[in-house]
Amino acid sequence: MTESSRRRDSIFQARLRFWTLAGILIGVAIASLLVLLLTQTRWGHEQVLGFTLRAASERLEGTLEIQRLDGNLLAGARLYGVALRGLDGEPFLLADSAFVEYSLRSVAGDELVLDNLIFYDPQIFLRQLPGDTLWNYQKIFADTTAPAEPGTRSPIVLRAASLVGARILVEMAWEPDEELSPVEQRTEIAEALTDTSRILVREVPGGYLRTMRFTDVDADLARIVSAPDELGGISLRVERFSGDVQIFRQPVRVQQAEMDLAFRDSQLEFRASEIVLPASRLTAFGAVVLGEANGPRLDITVQGDTVALRDLQWLYPRLPDEGGGSLVLLIESRPEGTLYLARDLRLSAPGTRLEGSFGVILNDAVRFVDVNLQADPLRVSTVEQMLPTELPVIGLRIGGLEIRQPAS
């Protein structure tokens, strides 16, 4: 090859490298421009919002509404006017705003993984209407695909989430005790609908709903997994919870709680390593079966080394304002009523100090069981205050003293 040929070849190679580099730079510039258009401009936000809503509609048996989307969409976004509704139009989630963090790789893959999701002032509605076999969330997140083998579809994983100022409403079908006579059932319904009923019940088309409310809730959640099976199971870790809890008519303020939850097929299983009430510190574990005709079925164990009676008035309103101690409390639903069994009890109340164990079954009568108490001293008026005067009491004996209200 001559010197002139080598020179021409060298010039050609240099030009080729130049245009290759220029092409790469132009491609990067175009890609960067597209990313900026999609992630930093109003037009881009609208395109991403439209894509998000279309993708969500393929995963949900419901409708997702987002009024506006802002932020750098490469790793996260701010959402405004968020509403998730069932096919019947009833809301499951309403939020003024939210913030979501993610990686593009995790969102684009088969498995949907979100790093963090924060809802501000959300309202969450968990509802199972009379006659329904599924909760509203089970319908919305139902798996409409038909995988070749059960469990082959990847779950939705949310690594962390927070609720700020949340209001959670749980409504489930309620019926009077089927073992009562028709007249007694009508009486029970009438009492349940009054403003003085211990539970919150209202009439709806087709039957009655019992309501439980959780308000002013701030919570940090972790390891949230929605299993994609026909039962729609959810498991999560509650790292921080505070709020007003109204399971019965009288609410209780939970200042701090940490627990693990698993909710599947209307059964909630939990293990709480810490529950802090205004003057009590407890641990608890157990299961709650929702959707039962006569209310939730309970199997719960609560242990407290520091318990104030005032903090338990939501559970049993006739407890005195003063006093407290330590105990292990078992709460169990039985055919004859709800059993409250206190063990390892060391309790002080006005003019009274009790040690030992005792149980009480609450229903249309109050039955004391497994009573093994020592009292020193004992103020009879304090014990009488705690007895439900409107109900017959069967068999309470403390040492040589028997307190008995005959059935009317």
C-alpha positions as CSV (number, residue, x, y, z in Angstrom):
1,M,0.0,0.0,0.0
2,T,1.4,3.4,-1.0
3,E,1.8,6.3,1.3
4,S,-1.1,8.1,-0.4
5,S,-3.4,5.1,0.1
6,R,-2.4,4.8,3.8
7,R,-3.2,8.5,4.2
8,R,-6.6,8.1,2.6
9,D,-7.4,5.1,4.7
10,S,-6.4,6.9,7.9
11,I,-8.6,9.9,7.0
12,F,-11.5,7.5,6.3
13,Q,-11.1,5.7,9.6
14,A,-10.9,9.0,11.5
15,R,-14.1,10.2,9.8
16,L,-15.8,6.9,10.5
17,R,-14.9,7.2,14.2
18,F,-16.1,10.8,14.2
19,W,-19.4,10.0,12.7
20,T,-19.9,7.0,14.9
21,L,-19.2,9.1,18.0
22,A,-21.4,11.8,16.6
23,G,-24.2,9.3,16.0
24,I,-23.8,8.0,19.5
25,L,-23.9,11.5,20.9
26,I,-26.9,12.4,18.8
27,G,-28.7,9.2,19.9
28,V,-27.9,10.0,23.6
29,A,-29.1,13.6,23.1
30,I,-32.3,12.4,21.5
31,A,-32.9,9.8,24.2
32,S,-32.1,12.4,26.9
33,L,-34.5,14.9,25.2
34,L,-37.2,12.2,25.1
35,V,-36.6,11.4,28.8
36,L,-36.7,15.1,29.7
37,L,-39.9,15.5,27.7
38,L,-41.5,12.6,29.4
39,T,-40.2,13.3,32.9
40,Q,-39.9,17.1,33.2
41,T,-42.7,18.6,31.1
42,R,-46.4,18.8,31.5
43,W,-46.9,17.1,28.1
44,G,-44.6,14.2,29.3
45,H,-46.4,13.9,32.6
46,E,-49.7,13.6,30.8
47,Q,-48.3,10.9,28.6
48,V,-46.9,8.9,31.5
49,L,-50.2,9.4,33.5
50,G,-52.2,8.0,30.6
51,F,-49.8,5.0,30.3
52,T,-50.0,4.5,34.1
53,L,-53.8,4.5,34.1
54,R,-54.0,2.2,31.1
55,A,-51.5,-0.3,32.7
56,A,-53.4,-0.1,36.0
57,S,-56.7,-0.9,34.3
58,E,-55.2,-4.1,33.1
59,R,-54.3,-5.2,36.6
60,L,-57.4,-4.0,38.5
61,E,-61.0,-4.9,38.6
62,G,-61.8,-1.3,39.2
63,T,-60.9,2.2,38.2
64,L,-57.8,4.3,39.2
65,E,-58.1,8.0,39.0
66,I,-55.2,10.5,39.3
67,Q,-55.9,14.1,38.6
68,R,-52.3,15.3,38.3
69,L,-48.8,13.9,38.3
70,D,-45.6,15.9,39.0
71,G,-42.0,15.4,39.8
72,N,-38.9,13.7,38.3
73,L,-40.5,10.5,37.0
74,L,-37.2,8.7,36.6
75,A,-37.3,7.5,40.2
76,G,-40.5,8.8,41.7
77,A,-43.6,10.9,41.2
78,R,-46.1,13.0,43.2
79,L,-49.7,12.1,42.6
80,Y,-52.6,14.5,43.3
81,G,-56.3,13.6,43.6
82,V,-55.9,9.8,43.9
83,A,-59.0,7.6,43.8
84,L,-59.3,3.8,43.5
85,R,-62.8,2.5,43.1
86,G,-64.5,-0.8,42.5
87,L,-66.5,-1.6,39.5
88,D,-69.6,-0.5,41.4
89,G,-68.1,3.0,41.8
90,E,-67.7,2.7,45.6
91,P,-64.3,4.0,46.8
92,F,-61.6,1.8,48.3
93,L,-59.0,4.6,48.5
94,L,-59.2,8.4,48.3
95,A,-56.2,10.5,48.9
96,D,-55.4,14.2,48.5
97,S,-51.9,13.4,47.4
98,A,-49.3,10.7,47.4
99,F,-45.6,10.2,46.6
100,V,-44.2,7.0,45.1
101,E,-40.6,5.9,44.7
102,Y,-39.5,3.2,42.3
103,S,-36.8,2.1,39.9
104,L,-37.5,1.9,36.2
105,R,-36.2,-1.7,36.1
106,S,-38.5,-2.9,38.8
107,V,-41.6,-1.2,37.3
108,A,-40.8,-2.4,33.7
109,G,-40.3,-6.1,34.7
110,D,-42.9,-8.8,35.2
111,E,-42.8,-8.3,39.0
112,L,-44.1,-4.9,40.2
113,V,-41.9,-3.6,42.9
114,L,-42.4,-0.1,44.5
115,D,-39.7,1.2,46.9
116,N,-41.9,3.5,48.9
117,L,-45.4,4.9,48.8
118,I,-46.7,7.7,51.0
119,F,-50.4,8.7,51.2
120,Y,-51.4,12.1,52.7
121,D,-54.8,12.4,54.3
122,P,-56.1,9.2,52.8
123,Q,-59.5,7.6,53.4
124,I,-59.5,3.8,53.1
125,F,-62.7,1.8,53.0
126,L,-62.7,-1.9,53.7
127,R,-66.2,-3.3,53.1
128,Q,-68.1,-6.6,52.9
129,L,-71.8,-6.0,52.2
130,P,-74.5,-8.4,53.4
131,G,-74.7,-11.3,51.0
132,D,-71.1,-10.8,49.7
133,T,-68.5,-13.5,50.0
134,L,-65.6,-11.2,49.2
135,W,-64.3,-7.9,50.6
136,N,-64.2,-5.0,48.2
137,Y,-60.3,-5.1,48.1
138,Q,-60.5,-8.7,47.1
139,K,-62.7,-7.8,44.1
140,I,-60.5,-4.9,43.0
141,F,-57.2,-6.8,43.2
142,A,-58.6,-10.1,41.9
143,D,-56.3,-12.0,39.5
144,T,-58.2,-12.1,36.2
145,T,-55.4,-14.0,34.4
146,A,-55.3,-17.7,34.0
147,P,-51.8,-18.9,34.7
148,A,-50.9,-22.4,33.7
149,E,-50.1,-23.4,37.3
150,P,-51.4,-21.8,40.5
151,G,-48.9,-19.3,42.0
152,T,-46.9,-18.7,38.9
153,R,-47.9,-15.0,38.6
154,S,-45.5,-12.7,40.4
155,P,-46.8,-10.8,43.5
156,I,-47.0,-7.1,43.9
157,V,-44.3,-6.0,46.3
158,L,-44.3,-2.7,48.2
159,R,-41.1,-2.4,50.2
160,A,-42.3,0.5,52.4
161,A,-45.4,2.7,52.8
162,S,-46.6,5.5,55.1
163,L,-50.0,6.8,56.0
164,V,-50.2,10.4,57.2
165,G,-53.4,11.6,58.8
166,A,-55.3,8.5,57.5
167,R,-59.0,7.6,58.2
168,I,-59.8,3.9,57.8
169,L,-63.4,2.6,57.8
170,V,-64.0,-1.1,58.2
171,E,-67.6,-2.3,57.5
172,M,-68.8,-5.9,57.6
173,A,-72.2,-7.6,57.6
174,W,-73.9,-8.1,60.9
175,E,-76.8,-10.3,61.9
176,P,-78.6,-11.0,65.3
177,D,-77.8,-14.2,67.0
178,E,-79.5,-17.0,65.0
179,E,-80.1,-19.0,68.1
180,L,-82.5,-16.4,69.5
181,S,-86.2,-16.4,68.8
182,P,-87.7,-14.1,66.2
183,V,-88.9,-11.7,68.9
184,E,-85.5,-11.8,70.6
185,Q,-83.7,-11.2,67.3
186,R,-85.9,-8.1,66.6
187,T,-85.1,-6.8,70.1
188,E,-81.3,-7.4,69.5
189,I,-81.5,-5.5,66.2
190,A,-83.4,-2.6,67.8
191,E,-80.8,-2.4,70.6
192,A,-77.9,-2.6,68.1
193,L,-79.3,0.4,66.1
194,T,-79.5,2.7,69.2
195,D,-77.0,5.4,70.0
196,T,-76.1,3.6,73.3
197,S,-75.3,0.2,71.7
198,R,-71.8,-1.1,72.5
199,I,-71.2,-1.8,68.8
200,L,-71.8,0.5,65.8
201,V,-74.5,-0.9,63.5
202,R,-76.5,0.7,60.7
203,E,-79.1,-0.6,58.3
204,V,-78.3,-0.9,54.6
205,P,-80.2,-2.5,51.7
206,G,-80.2,-6.3,52.3
207,G,-79.2,-6.2,56.0
208,Y,-77.0,-4.5,58.5
209,L,-73.4,-3.3,58.7
210,R,-71.1,-3.2,61.7
211,T,-68.6,-0.4,61.6
212,M,-65.1,0.0,63.1
213,R,-63.2,3.2,62.7
214,F,-59.5,4.1,62.8
215,T,-58.9,7.9,62.6
216,D,-56.0,10.3,62.8
217,V,-53.7,7.4,61.8
218,D,-50.0,7.9,61.2
219,A,-48.2,4.6,60.2
220,D,-45.0,3.3,58.7
221,L,-45.4,0.0,56.9
222,A,-42.7,-2.4,55.5
223,R,-42.4,-5.7,53.7
224,I,-45.9,-5.4,52.1
225,V,-46.8,-8.3,49.8
226,S,-50.0,-8.8,48.0
227,A,-50.1,-12.5,47.0
228,P,-51.8,-13.0,43.6
229,D,-54.0,-15.9,44.4
230,E,-57.8,-16.3,44.4
231,L,-57.9,-15.3,48.1
232,G,-56.0,-12.1,47.7
233,G,-53.8,-12.4,50.8
234,I,-51.8,-9.5,52.2
235,S,-48.9,-9.5,54.7
236,L,-47.0,-6.6,56.1
237,R,-45.0,-5.3,59.0
238,V,-46.3,-2.3,60.9
239,E,-43.2,-0.5,62.2
240,R,-45.0,2.5,63.7
241,F,-48.7,3.1,64.3
242,S,-50.6,5.8,66.2
243,G,-54.2,6.7,66.0
244,D,-57.7,6.6,67.5
245,V,-59.2,3.0,67.4
246,Q,-62.9,2.6,67.6
247,I,-63.7,-1.2,67.6
248,F,-66.6,-0.6,70.0
249,R,-68.5,2.6,70.6
250,Q,-65.9,4.0,73.1
251,P,-62.6,4.7,71.3
252,V,-59.1,4.2,72.6
253,R,-56.0,6.1,71.7
254,V,-53.0,4.0,70.6
255,Q,-49.9,6.1,71.0
256,Q,-47.5,3.6,69.5
257,A,-47.7,0.0,68.1
258,E,-45.4,-2.4,66.3
259,M,-46.8,-5.6,64.8
260,D,-46.8,-8.1,62.0
261,L,-50.1,-8.7,60.1
262,A,-51.3,-11.3,57.7
263,F,-54.8,-10.9,56.2
264,R,-56.2,-13.7,54.0
265,D,-59.7,-15.0,53.3
266,S,-61.3,-12.7,56.0
267,Q,-58.9,-13.9,58.7
268,L,-56.5,-11.4,60.3
269,E,-53.5,-12.9,62.1
270,F,-51.2,-10.6,64.1
271,R,-48.4,-10.5,66.6
272,A,-47.8,-7.1,68.3
273,S,-44.4,-6.7,70.0
274,E,-45.5,-3.4,71.5
275,I,-48.8,-1.6,72.1
276,V,-48.6,1.7,74.0
277,L,-51.8,3.2,75.3
278,P,-52.0,6.4,77.4
279,A,-51.0,4.7,80.6
280,S,-50.4,1.1,79.6
281,R,-47.8,-1.0,77.7
282,L,-48.9,-4.3,76.2
283,T,-48.0,-7.1,73.9
284,A,-50.5,-9.2,72.0
285,F,-51.0,-12.0,69.4
286,G,-53.9,-13.9,67.9
287,A,-56.4,-14.0,65.1
288,V,-59.6,-12.2,64.2
289,V,-62.1,-13.7,61.7
290,L,-64.1,-11.0,60.1
291,G,-67.4,-11.4,58.2
292,E,-69.0,-13.6,60.9
293,A,-72.8,-13.1,61.2
294,N,-72.6,-12.0,64.9
295,G,-69.4,-10.0,64.6
296,P,-65.7,-10.8,64.5
297,R,-64.6,-14.2,66.0
298,L,-61.7,-13.6,68.4
299,D,-58.8,-15.6,69.6
300,I,-56.5,-13.1,71.2
301,T,-53.9,-13.1,74.0
302,V,-52.8,-9.8,75.6
303,Q,-50.1,-9.5,78.2
304,G,-49.4,-6.3,80.1
305,D,-46.9,-5.6,82.9
306,T,-48.2,-2.1,83.1
307,V,-51.9,-1.8,82.7
308,A,-54.3,1.1,83.7
309,L,-57.9,0.2,84.1
310,R,-58.9,3.4,82.3
311,D,-57.2,2.2,79.2
312,L,-59.4,-0.9,79.1
313,Q,-62.7,0.9,79.4
314,W,-63.2,0.7,75.6
315,L,-63.2,-3.1,76.1
316,Y,-65.3,-3.1,79.3
317,P,-66.8,0.3,80.1
318,R,-67.7,-0.5,83.7
319,L,-64.0,-0.6,84.8
320,P,-63.2,2.2,87.2
321,D,-61.2,5.3,86.2
322,E,-58.5,4.6,88.8
323,G,-56.4,1.5,89.4
324,G,-54.3,-1.0,87.4
325,G,-51.7,-3.6,87.6
326,S,-50.5,-6.6,85.5
327,L,-52.2,-9.5,83.8
328,V,-52.4,-12.0,80.9
329,L,-55.8,-11.6,79.2
330,L,-57.3,-14.2,76.9
331,I,-60.2,-13.1,74.7
332,E,-62.0,-15.9,72.9
333,S,-65.3,-16.2,71.0
334,R,-67.4,-19.1,72.2
335,P,-70.9,-20.4,71.3
336,E,-72.2,-19.2,74.7
337,G,-70.6,-15.8,74.4
338,T,-67.2,-14.0,74.6
339,L,-64.8,-15.2,77.2
340,Y,-62.5,-12.8,78.9
341,L,-60.0,-14.8,81.1
342,A,-57.5,-12.9,83.2
343,R,-54.5,-14.9,84.5
344,D,-51.5,-14.0,86.6
345,L,-53.6,-11.0,87.8
346,R,-52.2,-8.4,90.2
347,L,-54.7,-5.6,90.3
348,S,-55.4,-2.6,92.4
349,A,-58.7,-0.7,92.3
350,P,-60.2,1.8,94.7
351,G,-60.2,0.1,98.1
352,T,-59.4,-3.3,96.5
353,R,-56.4,-5.4,95.7
354,L,-56.8,-8.7,93.8
355,E,-54.4,-11.5,92.9
356,G,-55.1,-14.7,91.0
357,S,-57.2,-15.4,88.0
358,F,-60.9,-15.2,86.9
359,G,-62.9,-15.4,83.7
360,V,-66.2,-13.9,82.6
361,I,-68.4,-15.0,79.7
362,L,-70.5,-12.1,78.3
363,N,-73.7,-12.7,76.5
364,D,-77.3,-12.3,77.5
365,A,-76.0,-13.3,80.9
366,V,-72.7,-12.7,82.7
367,R,-71.1,-16.0,83.8
368,F,-68.0,-16.0,85.9
369,V,-65.7,-19.0,85.4
370,D,-62.3,-20.2,86.7
371,V,-62.4,-17.8,89.6
372,N,-59.4,-18.2,91.9
373,L,-58.9,-14.8,93.5
374,Q,-57.5,-13.5,96.8
375,A,-58.6,-10.1,97.9
376,D,-56.9,-8.0,100.6
377,P,-58.5,-5.6,101.1
378,L,-61.9,-5.8,99.3
379,R,-64.3,-2.9,98.8
380,V,-67.6,-4.5,97.8
381,S,-68.9,-1.2,96.1
382,T,-65.9,-1.3,93.7
383,V,-66.7,-4.8,92.6
384,E,-70.4,-4.0,92.3
385,Q,-69.6,-1.1,90.1
386,M,-67.9,-3.4,87.6
387,L,-70.9,-5.7,87.4
388,P,-73.3,-5.1,84.5
389,T,-76.4,-4.2,86.5
390,E,-78.7,-4.6,83.5
391,L,-77.7,-8.3,83.1
392,P,-78.1,-11.4,85.3
393,V,-74.9,-12.5,87.0
394,I,-74.2,-16.1,87.8
395,G,-71.7,-17.2,90.4
396,L,-69.0,-14.9,91.5
397,R,-67.2,-16.0,94.7
398,I,-64.1,-14.3,96.1
399,G,-62.7,-16.2,99.1
400,G,-65.5,-16.5,101.6
401,L,-67.5,-13.7,100.0
402,E,-70.1,-14.3,97.3
403,I,-71.4,-11.4,95.2
404,R,-74.6,-12.4,93.3
405,Q,-77.3,-10.5,91.5
406,P,-80.2,-12.9,90.9
407,A,-81.6,-13.3,87.4
408,S,-84.8,-11.2,86.9
